[in-house]
Amino acid sequence: MAKPINEKPEVLAHMEDKSELGDDKHVASADYTGAERKTDPAEIALVRKIDVRLMVRIHFGLLIERERVSE
């Protein structure tokens, strides 16, 4: 029998078994990718420091590449 047009399709969500994470992980606060909100100030500072250093290197790398292409 054909389904009515106005019936909503069944949506299947991907569910992972997070039991291997252990008790120290806050599974409820993690989003669908497993990322959790950072609350440790030292971790936030470290990530920001790494991000800044990477962005500077990427910027200068692109600048050098642009100069090489224009030659």
N, C-alpha and C positions, 0 to 999 in steps of 0.2 A: 504494500500500500504506500502511496506517495505521501511525503510529509507536507503539511500545509506551508505556504510561503512565509507566513508571518511568524512561524515558530523559530525561536533563536537557536543557532547551532550550539552543540555541546562544546564547551571550552575545556581543554585538558591542560593542566598546569604541570610543569616539571617539578617533581619533588625529589630531593636528595636526602639520603640517610646521613644525618649529621652526628650520629652516635660516635664516630671515630674521632671527633674533635676533642672529646674529653669533657670533664666537668669544668675546667677553667675557662672555657669559651662561653660567651653569652650568645647562644644561638638565637634567642628571641630578638636581640637587637641588630642582628645581621640582616642585610637586604638580600635580594635574590641571587647576587653574585658571591655572597659570603663576606662582603666588606662590612666592617663595623665602624661606627663613629669613633674618631680618635679623641680621647679625653686627656691623655698624658701630655703635659706641656713640653716635656723633653722630646717626645716622639714628633709632635707638631713642629717644633723648632728644627729637628733633624730633617724632616721631609721638606720643609720650606728651604733649608740650606741646600739640599740636594737639587731641588727644583730650580733654584736660582742659578746654581753652577751649571746645570745642564742647559738651561735656556741661554746663558751667555755663550757657552761653547757652540750651541746650535746656531745662534745668531752670527757669530764670527765665522763659522764654517760656511754658512750660506753666503755671507758677504764675500769671502774669498772665492767661493765657487762662482758667484756672479761676476767677479772681476776676471776670472779665468775664461769664462764664456765670452765676455765682451772683447777679448783680445783677438 
